[in-house]
Amino acid sequence: MAKKIITINNLKKQYGNQVVLNDVSFEVNYGQIVGLIGPSGAGKSTIIKLTLGMEKADSGHSEVFGVHMPNRKILNRMGYMAQSDALYGSLSARENLTFFAKMREINKKAIEPEIDRVAQVVDLTEHLDKKVENFSGGMKRRLSLAIALLGNPQLLILDEPTVGIDPALRKQIWEELGKLRDKGCSILVTTHVMDEAELTDRVALLINGNIIADDTPTNLKQQYGVDSIENVFMKAEGDM
């Protein structure tokens, strides 16, 4: 039986009269990349915030590593990349990475090698000593991802990690995510880029606050009789 890293049970959330999540349940298993796919405003970021305990659900609950959230004790075991970059503009990329490495309680001697490793993954090595306030939007996304990768977390939660990143680097980042998965890291990634869904182990399609499908990309394409996840999405949405 697969070991569950994230378990989400019957989450409901609404803001005023707008229902954002409607009784959502799903899970992320050990050593899996799970893609949460849906258009902007579908509720993907809300699921992540409720999963981590950053917002309170109207009903339902989430567990991470078998622990009810929120719980600060397990934060060092995970890397989180938000949709909006939380960086210190007046500091260099290296100083940002050093700060977050210390927050993650990474051994002092390991910090510099670790910064070099994650900078290489996101192609920021030559920009490490530049101030972040001078970075482009894409460079800030890459730095946020590098921060999430610090310390080889057991769980990565990435909210739209490749927005504003060129296709060649996006491919490199997904290759790295695959390597991390193969080492036992569990990854939950949200995206509205449908071709990225093909690179996941499981896809959950989220429309109007409901998960309408949840299976491997291959099974979903067979089930809907189409040749791409984008077409699965269009057909599933049409069936609603």
FENZIRA-V104041 format. One record per residue. N is the residue number from 1. D_LAST is the distance of its C-alpha to the last C-alpha in whole Angstrom. Layout:
N/D_LAST + N/D_LAST
This chain:
1/32 + 2/30 + 3/32 + 4/29 + 5/30 + 6/27 + 7/25 + 8/23 + 9/22 + 10/20 + 11/20 + 12/19 + 13/21 + 14/21 + 15/23 + 16/24 + 17/21 + 18/19 + 19/17 + 20/17 + 21/16 + 22/14 + 23/16 + 24/16 + 25/18 + 26/19 + 27/23 + 28/25 + 29/28 + 30/31 + 31/32 + 32/28 + 33/26 + 34/23 + 35/21 + 36/18 + 37/16 + 38/14 + 39/15 + 40/18 + 41/17 + 42/14 + 43/17 + 44/19 + 45/22 + 46/22 + 47/21 + 48/24 + 49/26 + 50/25 + 51/26 + 52/29 + 53/30 + 54/30 + 55/28 + 56/28 + 57/25 + 58/25 + 59/24 + 60/24 + 61/26 + 62/27 + 63/29 + 64/31 + 65/34 + 66/33 + 67/34 + 68/33 + 69/32 + 70/33 + 71/37 + 72/39 + 73/41 + 74/38 + 75/37 + 76/40 + 77/38 + 78/35 + 79/35 + 80/32 + 81/31 + 82/30 + 83/28 + 84/31 + 85/34 + 86/37 + 87/40 + 88/44 + 89/44 + 90/48 + 91/48 + 92/48 + 93/45 + 94/48 + 95/49 + 96/45 + 97/45 + 98/48 + 99/47 + 100/43 + 101/45 + 102/48 + 103/45 + 104/43 + 105/47 + 106/47 + 107/51 + 108/53 + 109/55 + 110/51 + 111/50 + 112/51 + 113/50 + 114/47 + 115/46 + 116/48 + 117/45 + 118/42 + 119/43 + 120/44 + 121/40 + 122/39 + 123/42 + 124/43 + 125/47 + 126/49 + 127/47 + 128/48 + 129/51 + 130/49 + 131/48 + 132/44 + 133/45 + 134/45 + 135/42 + 136/40 + 137/36 + 138/35 + 139/39 + 140/37 + 141/34 + 142/36 + 143/39 + 144/36 + 145/35 + 146/38 + 147/39 + 148/36 + 149/37 + 150/41 + 151/42 + 152/40 + 153/38 + 154/36 + 155/33 + 156/31 + 157/28 + 158/28 + 159/26 + 160/25 + 161/29 + 162/29 + 163/28 + 164/31 + 165/33 + 166/34 + 167/32 + 168/36 + 169/36 + 170/32 + 171/33 + 172/36 + 173/34 + 174/31 + 175/34 + 176/36 + 177/32 + 178/33 + 179/36 + 180/36 + 181/33 + 182/36 + 183/38 + 184/36 + 185/34 + 186/31 + 187/28 + 188/25 + 189/24 + 190/22 + 191/21 + 192/19 + 193/21 + 194/19 + 195/22 + 196/23 + 197/21 + 198/23 + 199/25 + 200/24 + 201/24 + 202/21 + 203/18 + 204/15 + 205/12 + 206/12 + 207/9 + 208/10 + 209/12 + 210/10 + 211/11 + 212/8 + 213/11 + 214/15 + 215/18 + 216/20 + 217/20 + 218/21 + 219/19 + 220/16 + 221/17 + 222/19 + 223/16 + 224/13 + 225/17 + 226/17 + 227/20 + 228/19 + 229/17 + 230/16 + 231/14 + 232/13 + 233/11 + 234/10 + 235/9 + 236/7 + 237/5 + 238/6 + 239/4 + 240/0
